[in-house]
Structures are given as C-alpha cells and as structure tokens.
Amino acid sequence: MIRQDFHVHTTFSDGKNTMEEMVLSAIDKNMECIGFSDHSYTAFEPSYCMRKDQYQEYLAEGKRLREKYAGKIRILLGFEQDYYSDPDPARFDYVIGSVHFLRAGDEYVEIDWEPRILKDACEKYFGGDMYALTECYYETVSGIVEKTSCDLIGHFDLISKFLEKEALFDPENPRYIRAWKKALDRLLPYNIPFEINTGAISRGYRTTPYPAPAMIDYIKKRGGRLILSSDAHAASTIMYRFEDFEYLL
C-alpha cells in the first residue's frame, strides 16, 4: 500500500485545515510521509495562494511539526508553483510545477475555476475555437519544467476538469490529441514524475483521475514515471482513493 502523499494544501493557501490538522490526519491514516505543497504567490491572483511574506512562517510551522511528530511521520515542505508565479524554490524540499492559468492578451485566464471562464476566453481570444485554446494550454504545460525546475508535474490535463459535467470539447479530437502528445514528447525526456491526481474526484468534478488513461499509457510506453497525489484541500481527502488507483502505477 502507498503511504505517502506529496500534493497537500493547508490554510496557508486554499486548504480548509491547518498544517497540524493535516499531519494528525496523516498519522491517523498510518502514513509514512506527508508533503505539503501550498500554492506559491501569483501577483495577479492572490486569493488562492500564499503571500510572499508567509513563506518563512510556512517553513517554520512545518519544521516545528517535523520535530513534534518525529518518529511518527516524515514531513516534507514543498510548494506548488504555477507557471506564472515566481518564488524562490531553493528554500523548499521540492516543487510541483502546475499550470492554472492561460495568458491570453493582457489577461490571465483561470483554467479550473468554472466552465464559463473558459467559454468566454475562447470567444474573446481564440475566435470561438476551443481546440486553439487547448493547444495554447498544452504549449504552456510543455514548458513547465524549464519555467519552474519542478520535481513533480501536476495535473497534466487540468484543462479537461469539467468534461464530465460539460462537454467543452471532444478529447478524441485529433487536434487535442496532437497537442497533448506534443507536450508529453517535450516533457518526458526530463524523467520527472507525472501525477496521477485524484483531487477532482474528491471535489465532485470527475470520476477518474488526471491524466486521462490514454495519456497514462503514452507516458508508460515511453518510459515515463508516475506518482499518486491527492491534491488534498481537506484533512479527510489525504491519499484520496489511492487504493482504487494504485494499479495505474
């Protein structure tokens, strides 16, 4: 059984529970290791992320808990860096590189907030062509390692978050498939693990994890690595349904 989870959010960013509450939940679940990965600062959208002046407090609290619960669980202090945020990763144990926004014109378009935002951006910036928007997304994702020097690649196909609720595009469209394959072909040589992320399941958006099965197969066949992550925003969803999706590894 997998007993580690490296994609975990707390009240330092957009999580519902404190860091210590998450640690206690992890101990209760008999976990070996928990890795905190609160969102790094993005100047144009500060509502969901840590402020830069919180970084030292975040690290100090993590180190306090590391000492307090030594012998019970291993604690790592990472963060999730968006493509468009610019913190200093050297002070953290690891970095998850993720794309939550698209740069379109002078606007940063939120990928995973609600379908309407994507529809509006599609009409405003991509001439109503949703596949042009997805191509832009995967082109951005393809540069995530170069931009963030990340240790894990977060929710590779986040753009597909709403497809089970609303058919924004057809994931079998050849343009869409070419776009994600091109991105994977650029990322795979770095030999950095891709998340199999169950976060959208725990929040009721999906019934399957990121990335899609065809992407997982593509990664495996080309020697890529995978890791399970819960993207937990609450103590109750740490290691969410890992037992159901371990077979994907």
C-alpha positions as CSV (number, residue, x, y, z in Angstrom):
1,M,0.0,0.0,0.0
2,I,1.2,3.5,-0.8
3,R,1.5,5.5,2.4
4,Q,2.8,8.9,1.1
5,D,1.2,11.9,-0.4
6,F,3.1,14.9,-1.7
7,H,0.3,17.2,-3.0
8,V,-1.4,18.6,0.1
9,H,-2.8,22.1,0.7
10,T,-3.4,23.9,4.0
11,T,-4.9,27.1,5.3
12,F,-1.6,28.8,4.2
13,S,-3.2,28.8,0.8
14,D,-6.6,27.5,-0.3
15,G,-6.9,24.5,2.0
16,K,-9.5,24.0,4.7
17,N,-7.4,22.6,7.5
18,T,-4.2,23.8,9.3
19,M,-0.9,22.1,8.7
20,E,-1.1,20.4,12.1
21,E,-4.6,19.1,11.4
22,M,-3.3,17.6,8.2
23,V,-0.4,15.9,9.9
24,L,-2.7,14.4,12.6
25,S,-5.0,13.1,9.8
26,A,-2.0,11.6,8.0
27,I,-0.8,9.9,11.2
28,D,-4.3,8.5,11.8
29,K,-4.2,7.1,8.3
30,N,-0.8,5.4,9.1
31,M,1.0,7.4,6.5
32,E,4.8,7.2,6.2
33,C,5.3,10.6,4.7
34,I,3.3,13.8,4.0
35,G,4.5,16.5,1.7
36,F,3.0,20.0,2.0
37,S,2.6,21.9,-1.3
38,D,0.7,25.1,-0.7
39,H,0.4,27.4,-3.7
40,S,3.2,29.9,-4.4
41,Y,2.4,33.5,-4.8
42,T,0.8,34.8,-8.0
43,A,0.7,38.6,-8.1
44,F,-2.3,38.9,-10.4
45,E,-4.5,36.5,-8.4
46,P,-3.5,36.4,-4.7
47,S,-6.8,34.9,-3.4
48,Y,-5.8,31.3,-3.6
49,C,-2.1,31.3,-2.7
50,M,0.4,32.1,-0.1
51,R,1.7,35.6,0.3
52,K,5.4,36.0,-0.1
53,D,5.6,37.3,3.5
54,Q,4.1,33.9,4.6
55,Y,6.9,31.7,3.2
56,Q,9.1,31.9,6.4
57,E,6.0,31.2,8.6
58,Y,5.1,28.3,6.4
59,L,8.6,26.8,6.7
60,A,8.8,27.5,10.4
61,E,5.5,25.8,11.1
62,G,6.5,22.8,9.0
63,K,9.8,22.4,10.8
64,R,8.0,22.7,14.2
65,L,5.7,19.9,13.3
66,R,8.5,17.8,11.9
67,E,10.2,17.9,15.3
68,K,7.0,17.5,17.2
69,Y,5.9,14.3,15.3
70,A,9.4,12.9,14.7
71,G,9.2,9.1,14.8
72,K,5.5,9.1,13.8
73,I,5.7,10.5,10.3
74,R,8.1,12.1,7.9
75,I,7.2,15.7,6.8
76,L,8.4,17.4,3.7
77,L,7.9,21.1,2.9
78,G,7.3,21.8,-0.8
79,F,5.1,24.1,-2.7
80,E,3.1,24.1,-5.9
81,Q,4.5,26.7,-8.3
82,D,2.2,27.9,-11.1
83,Y,3.8,28.6,-14.4
84,Y,3.2,32.3,-13.9
85,S,4.4,32.7,-10.3
86,D,7.9,33.5,-9.5
87,P,9.0,32.4,-6.0
88,D,12.5,31.1,-4.9
89,P,12.3,27.3,-4.9
90,A,15.7,26.8,-3.2
91,R,14.3,27.1,0.3
92,F,11.8,24.2,-0.2
93,D,12.2,20.4,-0.3
94,Y,10.5,20.0,-3.6
95,V,8.4,21.8,-6.2
96,I,5.2,20.7,-8.1
97,G,5.0,22.5,-11.4
98,S,1.5,23.3,-12.5
99,V,-0.5,25.4,-15.0
100,H,-3.6,27.0,-13.5
101,F,-3.8,30.0,-15.9
102,L,-3.5,30.8,-19.6
103,R,-2.0,34.1,-20.7
104,A,-4.4,35.5,-23.4
105,G,-3.9,39.1,-24.4
106,D,-3.3,41.0,-21.2
107,E,-5.5,38.6,-19.2
108,Y,-4.7,35.5,-17.1
109,V,-7.5,33.0,-17.7
110,E,-8.3,30.6,-14.9
111,I,-8.3,27.1,-16.2
112,D,-10.0,25.3,-13.3
113,W,-12.5,27.7,-11.7
114,E,-15.6,27.3,-13.8
115,P,-16.5,26.4,-17.4
116,R,-17.9,29.8,-18.2
117,I,-14.5,31.4,-17.8
118,L,-13.1,29.0,-20.5
119,K,-16.0,29.7,-22.8
120,D,-15.7,33.4,-22.5
121,A,-11.9,33.3,-23.1
122,C,-12.4,31.0,-26.1
123,E,-14.8,33.5,-27.7
124,K,-12.7,36.6,-26.7
125,Y,-9.2,35.4,-27.5
126,F,-9.4,32.2,-29.7
127,G,-12.2,33.1,-32.2
128,G,-14.5,30.5,-30.7
129,D,-12.0,27.7,-31.4
130,M,-11.8,25.7,-28.2
131,Y,-9.1,23.5,-29.7
132,A,-6.9,26.6,-30.2
133,L,-7.4,27.3,-26.5
134,T,-6.4,23.7,-25.6
135,E,-3.3,23.9,-27.9
136,C,-2.3,27.1,-26.1
137,Y,-2.8,25.3,-22.8
138,Y,-0.6,22.3,-23.7
139,E,2.1,24.5,-25.2
140,T,2.3,26.3,-21.8
141,V,2.3,23.0,-19.9
142,S,5.1,21.7,-22.2
143,G,7.4,24.4,-20.7
144,I,6.6,23.8,-17.1
145,V,9.9,22.1,-16.2
146,E,12.0,24.8,-17.9
147,K,10.0,27.5,-16.1
148,T,9.8,26.1,-12.6
149,S,12.6,23.5,-12.3
150,C,9.9,21.3,-10.7
151,D,10.3,17.8,-9.2
152,L,6.8,16.7,-10.0
153,I,4.4,17.6,-12.8
154,G,1.0,18.5,-11.5
155,H,-2.4,17.5,-13.1
156,F,-1.1,17.4,-16.7
157,D,-4.6,17.7,-18.3
158,L,-6.2,20.1,-15.9
159,I,-7.9,21.6,-19.0
160,S,-10.2,18.6,-19.0
161,K,-11.5,19.1,-15.5
162,F,-15.1,19.9,-16.4
163,L,-15.6,17.5,-19.3
164,E,-17.7,15.0,-17.3
165,K,-20.1,17.9,-16.4
166,E,-20.0,19.9,-19.6
167,A,-18.7,18.9,-23.0
168,L,-16.4,21.9,-23.7
169,F,-14.5,19.9,-26.3
170,D,-14.0,16.4,-27.6
171,P,-10.9,14.7,-26.1
172,E,-10.8,12.4,-29.1
173,N,-10.4,15.3,-31.5
174,P,-7.2,14.8,-33.5
175,R,-6.0,18.4,-32.7
176,Y,-6.5,17.8,-29.0
177,I,-4.6,14.5,-29.1
178,R,-1.7,16.1,-31.1
179,A,-1.5,18.9,-28.6
180,W,-1.1,16.7,-25.5
181,K,1.3,14.3,-27.3
182,K,3.5,17.2,-28.4
183,A,3.6,18.4,-24.8
184,L,4.4,14.9,-23.4
185,D,7.1,14.4,-26.0
186,R,8.8,17.6,-24.7
187,L,8.4,16.7,-21.0
188,L,9.2,13.0,-21.0
189,P,13.0,13.4,-21.6
190,Y,13.3,15.2,-18.2
191,N,12.4,12.0,-16.5
192,I,10.3,13.9,-13.9
193,P,7.2,12.0,-12.5
194,F,3.7,13.0,-13.6
195,E,1.0,13.0,-11.0
196,I,-2.0,10.7,-11.1
197,N,-4.1,13.2,-9.3
198,T,-7.4,12.3,-7.5
199,G,-8.2,15.8,-6.4
200,A,-11.0,16.5,-8.9
201,I,-12.7,13.2,-7.8
202,S,-12.8,14.2,-4.1
203,R,-14.3,17.6,-5.1
204,G,-17.0,16.0,-7.2
205,Y,-15.9,17.2,-10.7
206,R,-14.7,13.9,-12.1
207,T,-15.0,10.1,-11.6
208,T,-11.5,9.4,-12.9
209,P,-8.1,11.0,-12.0
210,Y,-5.8,13.2,-14.1
211,P,-4.3,12.4,-16.5
212,A,-6.6,10.6,-18.9
213,P,-6.0,6.8,-19.5
214,A,-4.6,7.4,-23.0
215,M,-2.1,9.9,-21.5
216,I,-1.1,7.5,-18.8
217,D,-0.5,4.7,-21.4
218,Y,1.5,7.1,-23.5
219,I,3.7,8.1,-20.5
220,K,4.3,4.4,-19.5
221,K,5.1,3.2,-23.0
222,R,7.8,5.9,-23.3
223,G,9.4,5.1,-20.0
224,G,7.9,8.0,-18.0
225,R,7.3,7.9,-14.3
226,L,4.0,8.3,-12.4
227,I,3.1,9.1,-8.8
228,L,-0.2,9.1,-6.9
229,S,-1.3,12.5,-5.5
230,S,-4.5,13.5,-3.8
231,D,-4.3,17.3,-4.3
232,A,-6.0,17.3,-0.8
233,H,-7.5,20.6,0.3
234,A,-9.0,19.0,3.5
235,A,-7.8,16.5,6.1
236,S,-10.4,14.0,5.0
237,T,-9.1,13.7,1.4
238,I,-5.4,13.0,2.0
239,M,-4.5,9.9,-0.1
240,Y,-8.0,10.1,-1.5
241,R,-8.9,6.7,-3.1
242,F,-5.3,5.7,-3.6
243,E,-6.3,2.1,-3.0
244,D,-8.6,2.3,-6.1
245,F,-5.9,3.7,-8.5
246,E,-2.7,2.1,-7.4
247,Y,-3.0,-0.3,-10.3
248,L,-2.4,2.6,-12.7
249,L,1.2,2.8,-11.5
